[in-house]
């Protein structure tokens, strides 16, 4: 069922979630530099293709999802609409971060697909839906 309102809510929810993940990563990096655990900032590639996906995975796996919670959104399995599995969340975070350079273009599937899925959702077999009950 097409629900452009839910698709539209994903955008501000993402900005909140991304800000929290990036802030946590920057804070961790600053702590590691301050304590001389590392001598210099890691390469951009390491950050983009390892740290950011791991950060999103941890954020989603621990069900922190502040942006989604504010807008009553939840990541679910696309068929059963049950909570997404740890594997799906891991795959979704890797795919999401690998597709970051294309994410502006990839907003189109969000509004054009019948299930309002981004490309990373389609490949991970997840979707984001508006929560209707008291469950996460």
MARGU-48620 format. One line per 2 residues: number of its first residue (from 0); for each residue x, y, z of N, C-alpha, C, O. Coordinates in steps of 0.05 Angstrom, whole numbers, plus 5000, padded with zeros to 4 digits. Atoms other than C-alpha are relative to their C-alpha. Layout:
% MARGU-48620
NUM = X,Y,Z,X,Y,Z,X,Y,Z,X,Y,Z  ... $
This chain:
% MARGU-48620
0 = 5017,4977,5000,5000,5000,5000,5018,5025,5000,5037,5026,5016  4985,4975,5004,5027,5068,4979,4993,5020,5023,4970,5025,5028 $
2 = 5004,4981,4978,5037,5117,5037,5022,5021,4999,5042,5019,5012  4979,4979,5003,5075,5179,5016,5005,5016,5025,5026,5028,5028 $
4 = 4996,4986,4975,5064,5210,5085,5023,4986,5016,5040,4999,5027  4979,5014,4986,5107,5155,5116,5026,5004,4986,5047,5008,5000 $
6 = 4976,4995,5015,5158,5163,5061,5012,5027,5006,5036,5030,5010  4992,4972,4995,5161,5238,5074,5011,5002,5029,5030,5017,5034 $
8 = 4990,4999,4972,5170,5226,5150,5027,4988,5003,5042,4995,5022  4974,5012,4999,5231,5184,5136,5022,5020,4997,5044,5016,5007 $
10 = 4978,4980,5006,5270,5245,5113,5008,5015,5025,5032,5014,5032  4991,4988,4975,5269,5285,5178,5010,4980,5021,5028,4986,5036 $
12 = 4992,5021,4981,5275,5221,5218,5029,4992,4994,5045,4988,5012  4973,5007,5008,5338,5204,5178,5020,5021,5009,5041,5015,5020 $
14 = 4982,4979,4992,5369,5272,5192,5006,4999,5030,5029,5004,5038  4996,5002,4971,5359,5263,5266,5018,4976,5006,5037,4978,5021 $
16 = 4984,5025,4996,5386,5191,5265,5029,5004,4991,5047,4996,5005  4973,4996,5011,5445,5210,5221,5016,5019,5018,5040,5014,5023 $
18 = 4986,4981,4983,5463,5269,5266,5010,4986,5025,5032,4991,5035  4992,5014,4976,5464,5224,5327,5022,4980,4995,5041,4978,5011 $
20 = 4979,5019,5007,5506,5170,5293,5026,5014,4995,5047,5006,5005  4976,4986,5007,5555,5220,5265,5012,5014,5026,5036,5014,5029 $
22 = 4991,4988,4975,5559,5257,5332,5014,4980,5018,5035,4985,5030  4988,5021,4984,5574,5192,5368,5027,4992,4988,5047,4988,5003 $
24 = 4975,5007,5013,5628,5174,5317,5021,5022,5003,5044,5016,5009  4981,4978,4996,5660,5243,5321,5009,5001,5029,5033,5005,5034 $
26 = 4993,5000,4972,5658,5240,5397,5020,4977,5006,5040,4981,5021  4982,5023,4996,5691,5171,5396,5028,5006,4988,5048,5000,5000 $
28 = 4975,4993,5013,5744,5195,5347,5016,5021,5017,5040,5018,5021  4987,4980,4983,5759,5256,5390,5011,4988,5025,5033,4995,5034 $
30 = 4990,5014,4975,5765,5212,5452,5025,4983,4994,5044,4984,5009  4977,5017,5007,5812,5164,5416,5025,5018,4994,5047,5010,5001 $
32 = 4978,4981,5005,5855,5223,5392,5010,5012,5026,5034,5014,5030  4993,4987,4975,5854,5257,5460,5016,4982,5018,5035,4990,5032 $
34 = 4987,5019,4983,5876,5194,5496,5024,4987,4987,5036,4969,4998  4977,5011,5016,5930,5180,5443,4997,4970,4994,5017,4956,4989 $
36 = 5005,5028,5009,5897,5113,5428,5006,4997,4971,5016,4977,4962  4991,4998,5028,5905,5133,5356,5015,5027,4997,5009,5046,5011 $
38 = 4983,4977,5003,5956,5184,5331,4988,5020,4980,4994,5044,4982  5011,4982,5020,5917,5213,5272,4973,4989,4992,4967,4966,4995 $
40 = 5027,5009,5009,5846,5211,5244,5003,4978,4979,5021,4978,4963  5000,5022,5020,5830,5149,5203,4994,5011,4972,4983,5033,4969 $
42 = 5006,4993,5028,5826,5152,5127,4970,5003,4996,4954,4989,5008  5029,4996,5006,5760,5177,5099,4987,4974,4991,4964,4969,4998 $
44 = 5011,5025,5009,5750,5110,5065,4993,4981,5023,4972,4968,5023  5005,5016,4977,5755,5074,5131,4976,5010,5015,4959,4994,5024 $
46 = 5023,4988,4987,5705,5121,5162,4975,4994,4985,4955,4984,4997  5025,5003,5016,5655,5117,5105,4992,4971,4996,4968,4964,4997 $
48 = 5007,5028,5007,5659,5042,5091,5002,4981,5023,4996,4957,5020  4999,5017,4977,5671,5015,5161,4987,5013,5024,4967,5002,5035 $
50 = 5010,4987,4975,5657,5064,5218,4971,5008,4997,4955,5002,5015  5028,4991,5003,5593,5095,5191,4981,4976,4997,4960,4976,5011 $
52 = 5018,5023,5001,5561,5028,5171,4997,4986,5027,4975,4978,5036  5001,5013,4973,5580,4998,5239,4984,5018,5019,4968,5008,5035 $
54 = 5015,4982,4983,5553,5060,5273,4970,4998,4996,4955,4996,5015  5029,5003,5006,5486,5055,5238,4990,4973,5009,4968,4970,5020 $
56 = 5009,5027,4992,5483,4980,5250,4995,4999,5030,4975,4989,5039  5003,5000,4971,5494,4989,5325,4976,5016,5008,4960,5008,5025 $
58 = 5023,4982,4994,5444,5046,5327,4973,4986,4994,4955,4987,5010  5025,5014,5007,5391,5004,5291,4996,4975,5016,4974,4969,5025 $
60 = 5002,5026,4985,5407,4938,5326,4993,5005,5029,4978,4989,5040  5007,4994,4972,5402,4971,5395,4973,5014,5001,4963,5021,5023 $
62 = 5027,4987,5002,5336,5002,5371,4999,5027,5013,4980,5035,5026  5000,4973,4990,5357,5072,5390,4982,5017,4984,4963,5029,4994 $
64 = 5018,4988,5020,5325,5103,5328,4984,5024,5009,4960,5025,5006  5014,4977,4989,5308,5169,5360,4983,5014,4979,4960,5021,4984 $
66 = 5015,4987,5021,5287,5201,5294,4975,4984,4992,4954,4995,4989  5023,5017,5007,5243,5142,5277,4979,5000,5022,4955,5000,5017 $
68 = 5019,5000,4977,5213,5141,5347,4983,5025,5001,4959,5024,5006  5014,4975,5000,5195,5214,5343,4976,5000,4980,4954,5009,4986 $
70 = 5020,5001,5021,5156,5201,5279,4984,4974,4999,4969,4968,4981  5014,5025,4997,5131,5133,5302,5004,4981,4976,4986,4968,4966 $
72 = 4993,5018,5022,5168,5095,5248,5017,4977,5011,5030,4979,5031  4986,5023,4991,5198,5026,5254,5010,4984,4975,4997,4983,4955 $
74 = 4988,5016,5021,5244,4983,5210,4990,4971,5004,4993,4959,5025  5011,5027,4999,5210,4916,5194,5008,4984,4976,5018,4994,4956 $
76 = 4998,5019,5023,5216,4855,5149,4979,5008,4980,4956,5013,4988  5019,4990,5020,5183,4874,5084,4975,4982,4997,4954,4992,4989 $
78 = 5023,5018,5004,5137,4812,5082,4984,4996,5025,4960,5000,5025  5015,5007,4975,5120,4795,5154,4993,5025,5016,4974,5024,5032 $
80 = 5003,4975,4984,5124,4867,5181,5007,4995,5029,4999,5011,5047  4988,5004,4973,5157,4837,5243,5026,5015,5001,5037,5023,4981 $
82 = 4975,4986,4996,5218,4870,5272,5022,4988,4981,5024,4964,4979  4979,5009,5018,5276,4866,5222,5021,4984,5016,5027,4990,5039 $
84 = 4980,5017,4987,5328,4813,5238,5027,5015,5002,5031,5035,4988  4973,4988,4997,5399,4830,5260,5014,4999,4973,5027,5018,4966 $
86 = 4988,5002,5026,5423,4805,5192,4989,5021,4981,5005,5034,4967  5012,4980,5018,5374,4850,5155,5010,5028,5008,5016,5044,4990 $
88 = 4990,4974,4991,5396,4910,5198,5030,5004,4991,5038,5026,4983  4972,4998,5008,5469,4894,5184,5002,5005,4970,5017,5023,4961 $
90 = 5000,4997,5029,5457,4887,5109,4990,5028,4992,5002,5041,4975  5012,4974,5006,5414,4950,5108,5021,5022,5006,5023,5041,4990 $
92 = 4980,4979,4993,5469,4991,5143,5023,5000,4980,5032,5022,4972  4979,5002,5020,5523,4966,5095,4991,5012,4974,5004,5029,4962 $
94 = 5010,4990,5025,5480,4979,5034,4995,5030,5001,5001,5045,4982  5006,4971,4998,5457,5047,5059,5025,5016,4997,5026,5036,4983 $
96 = 4975,4984,5000,5528,5071,5070,5014,4997,4973,5028,5016,4964  4987,5004,5026,5553,5042,5004,4986,5018,4979,4998,5026,4959 $
98 = 5016,4985,5020,5498,5080,4968,4998,5030,5007,4984,5045,4994  5002,4972,4992,5509,5147,5004,5004,5020,4977,4989,5039,4976 $
100 = 4997,4980,5022,5536,5182,4942,4975,5002,4982,4971,5022,4968  5024,5000,5017,5471,5163,4907,4974,5006,5015,4953,5005,5003 $
102 = 5024,4999,4983,5423,5176,4964,4980,5022,4991,4956,5018,4995  5019,4980,5010,5393,5240,4934,4983,4988,4977,4959,4991,4977 $
104 = 5014,5013,5022,5376,5201,4871,4983,4977,5011,4961,4971,5001  5014,5024,4989,5355,5141,4914,4976,5008,5017,4962,4990,5027 $
106 = 5025,4992,4987,5301,5183,4948,4976,4994,4983,4954,4990,4992  5022,5006,5019,5260,5171,4886,4985,4974,5005,4961,4974,5006 $
108 = 5014,5025,4994,5246,5098,4901,4982,5002,5025,4961,4989,5026  5015,4997,4976,5221,5119,4969,4971,5009,4994,4952,5000,5007 $
110 = 5027,4990,5007,5163,5156,4937,4987,4986,4977,4963,4988,4973  5011,5013,5024,5155,5114,4874,4993,4970,5005,4976,4959,4992 $
112 = 5005,5028,4995,5157,5043,4903,4973,4997,5015,4965,5014,5030  5025,5005,4987,5092,5012,4927,5002,4998,5030,4984,5003,5045 $
114 = 4995,5004,4971,5123,4997,4995,5017,5023,5012,5027,5020,5034  4984,4978,4991,5160,5064,5001,5028,4991,5010,5037,5000,5031 $
116 = 4974,5010,4992,5227,5028,5003,5022,5015,4985,5019,5020,4961  4976,4990,5013,5294,5059,4989,5014,4975,4988,5007,4953,4994 $
118 = 4986,5022,5012,5342,5017,4948,5012,4981,5021,5012,4957,5018  4988,5016,4979,5378,4994,5011,4978,4983,5014,4984,4960,5023 $
120 = 5022,5016,4989,5310,4971,5039,4993,4977,4981,4989,4954,4990  5008,5021,5020,5293,4933,4975,5020,4977,5001,5013,4953,5001 $
122 = 4979,5020,5001,5360,4896,4976,5002,4985,5027,5009,4961,5027  4999,5013,4973,5357,4881,5052,4973,4987,5007,4970,4975,5028 $
124 = 5027,5011,4996,5283,4861,5046,4988,5011,5026,4975,4997,5042  5011,4986,4977,5263,4913,5098,4983,5023,4989,4983,5029,4966 $
126 = 5014,4975,5006,5216,4972,5099,4995,5015,5026,4998,5003,5047  5005,4984,4976,5200,5028,5146,4970,5007,4999,4960,5018,4979 $
128 = 5029,4996,4999,5128,5033,5168,4993,5018,5024,5009,5021,5043  5010,4985,4977,5088,5078,5214,4989,4981,5020,4973,4963,5014 $
130 = 5008,5017,4978,5078,5044,5281,4971,5006,5007,4964,5030,5010  5028,4995,4994,5004,5035,5297,4993,4992,5029,4972,5001,5039 $
132 = 5007,5008,4973,5007,5003,5366,5021,5009,5019,5036,5028,5013  4981,4992,4980,5049,5007,5428,5026,4984,4998,5042,4987,5016 $
134 = 4976,5016,5003,5103,4960,5402,5021,5014,4983,5015,5033,4969  4977,4989,5016,5172,4976,5372,5005,4982,4977,5023,4988,4961 $
